[in-house]
């Protein structure tokens, strides 16, 4: 038996040793614990906070499996293909390149597939995306048909994967050397991923790992403080993004975090005739930045964040954005400093500028207390129905976090009252500036026509003396006057 064969046999059931021997990395204590215990169960599930290295860990396990099994097959899935391509596939490429023994030299890495040069059709890793718009039967086909003596299934961001995808999971894992790994932030307190950790019977079939970001060497204290200061330790955002826990069962958030997260990289597209609008939230409290959000249809584009500038400078930014993007309109929060921005833009005859006072009346006081509440309710309904498409990655997560920050109440008529920025600050939560800017874009889509299209006045009946005057003007042909 040659040295390489001995090593492969040594690594086959010791992924930690494989990583230490072959990959130039320094695993954290959480990663070491998981790698040391992975082979103790066929089904492994990791709920994690942000930045703990869960995708790196998944990529190490993929390389371990590909390099220690003959004709190995690895199937990777996630809520969207971009999630697979931009994150997990990026990690696979990175660690393959950083391997000490040039492991990646034996494999070809493509956009949605990795295969061994000697057996491209029998020894591979594939990316299989989920269509959230598909029927339940079609979603159940995502993992159906994948079988093999040596099979590893990896589910990334498992909380966002529709439940029907997991139906054939049990049927796929029929052989002795079949394994499954699920990882992700637990953004929902329902669904299969949640049940692998907390369901009385289902959780018994899974080896569970919990990675709190506060206990990870990968996570800087500044990141923990950022989430603590901006959202509060008692918020769902802190629970999900830092603690690695699911949101509370009875959430006080006006927009549940899981609804907002589902809109990240959702695949929703703008149509060719959808105009592009801008929402401008003007910073007014100390470190609060101003935000310019472009939106085309229901696609929220990456936004500009402008810190500590005067009215004229911000007006210049908005004017330039309108011109460069050929925006059909810019809705600007005109309360306080924002009024100066609107005045400056109007002074220089900037087209398509609309000052919006979000504190004014709504179109229906029995449904919404003020205009701001109406705009937020429109965002809530679109998040619930997954109509939006937020940017992928950190930008989308930041927007989702902000959308889930405000709490809510009701007015005397039973209409929604979304927590104000002042009240949020009083409980130590930062202003949702990006979310408010997105809300301003809703002004064009769902509110403006209700507020500013005046009702047609009914034609008043003529008074008796007016009828008499008309008859006199008609001359002697009184028979023609009715």
Steps between C-alpha positions, in 0.01 A plus 500: 500500500653831393517811718218684320261208543587480870433870539165478324394216729614707798299802383188312392332521839703788639405825323684712757830325426437537126447875541809544717717296262375640171353848537683814603262619769462527875159362604321664791400304809147472363628367168738256671215364712277450196772342284597267786144379547359514147537127425316402820168557320384483139286812540659819629336841542664829600306807607736792512545870548670722245868475408582171674641331189216259432541517121875448532428194715256365243757545222765315704261207542427497127872478419547236770226289347615544139859407589435200723232309307512323165241638258368735765188705432421826678175692450482860626180701514386839634202736465654657186772416251674829580529390862679187383715674242600813689556345842538122517661459157729791577610325820556173313721675246689690769583200717573278203754759392645524852542125545850393601513212256331677210188290538318714246749393231320167479166672444340741256302780665215641293219743578258235620710184513830358624616169355800270514704508180514121477124442548300815418165320486547285809703710745356848549342775707197681356309817585123450484291811564146508632217679321290664771238587237456139394221276623557278803530196276763674286692613810501143629690400185804712599676216685308213343696260285836548672628167629838339540718284718695811603265799523518829692211749495570860610215744561617861536280768664264217581241724666415650162464167316132403450389199703403283198869488402570289808233238424729271292793547740430182692464303177830630366700392806463125468865385495754461778721784372223759450520825697317830535603843630260792548630846594358849536364786706172383649283782366170319567347321796324259266606265221715192464832664594343628823357156571841331467599695812179534701236247389448233766544202266665636183788661692597160644608387153748786464831587662456864596760776519437854622751775414453828687697781332608628842693176553677495162860610451402608149263770623633833619357664809420807289251298294323380814484858629366618164202263514450571870499879456296508180232240573516425874583174677132411535430531126441215258785636288744452789360155575533382140813680380707480819364235735419251226153450645160507325282810530264516796171317461297817565698760309425868564647599164263665254673309219625154611867446423426179311272686257766760425778241468293304248520800263881497484603399148146372442527490122217752447574706189391841378312522172631710213243774551547533877622852583789552739425704811719627783419507870707751699511484880676811629720445805422741779632361827874517559655196337191406299597483131283599206395214273414506129328176395429424130206273425383359169173312521538292816877470463688698765839596360818564706471838668727795576582588861601863551633608838520843661436730204313830476175565315667626183740206475224246556283682248784468251521125562126461443503718187788297357327169583179610328693595186730196488223247566236685297273466801129550451478657843681557829292489818681695772406505866438873540467510878771716658823517301339319208288808425819692425612230257165514318512882486854497357407247231187694405695825491725351232199357316597137555229286337297228669564608860227429755516614860319247719389579854464154652336650810195614302171314480477160334252413227291302751524578873317178586786299352806721558560775753726718281659490158817338642288219642333453162836479322630247753182294470550482124856375561368249753253353253761475224748329734230256611422410138869502400438759230827687557850415381765635738873502415687179580752476782563753776293779343188285492559379855540858625172604338320192637635574848374859486158401370452271800612760757189716561220378725140606456176605666150606391321834491149570631349372174701177502748622239869406509745728683862408421750585771657841442873561470492696827345209690744259342790714618350513848532122526851505354420399141645690205285672240399277206624751243533258208158349566342847519660589165350186346168599655517835322517317167164344591359854480511475120362148472215481745423828674546816292192453283283446807619820666530741211234402242212725610151366472291645219246748633138431426341755271282724715135549407427855377315726740154640392621853416784354292246306296293818450809692385584232247146515364526872456830462313337246270261766370150411382565132434402399851355172378857379434611556860451211739 
